Amino acid sequence: MCDGNLINEIDVESIIESEYPDVAVLQNECLSFCGLCAIKPYALVNNTRVFAHTPEEALDKIRTKIEEELAVYAD
């Protein structure tokens, strides 16, 4: 996630890391998607952009994407 991203209105890092202990949340100064962070809350989940209109909606989409990624490694 970008430091200046609108998604940072909520503490996504703590929420995701508490719900998914095997997932690491990394924050960078810039993810090089110029302008997107000022327009929509977004994050990269395994190099896939996940974005929405509100931080809460983005968080829900991030959870969905994480679940999809984890399902690949499930038994």
Secondary structure, DSSP 4 states (H G I P E B T S, - for coil): -BTT-GGGGS-HHHHHHHH-TT-----BS--S-TTHHHHS-EEEETTEEEE-SSHHHHHHHHHHHHHHHHHHH--
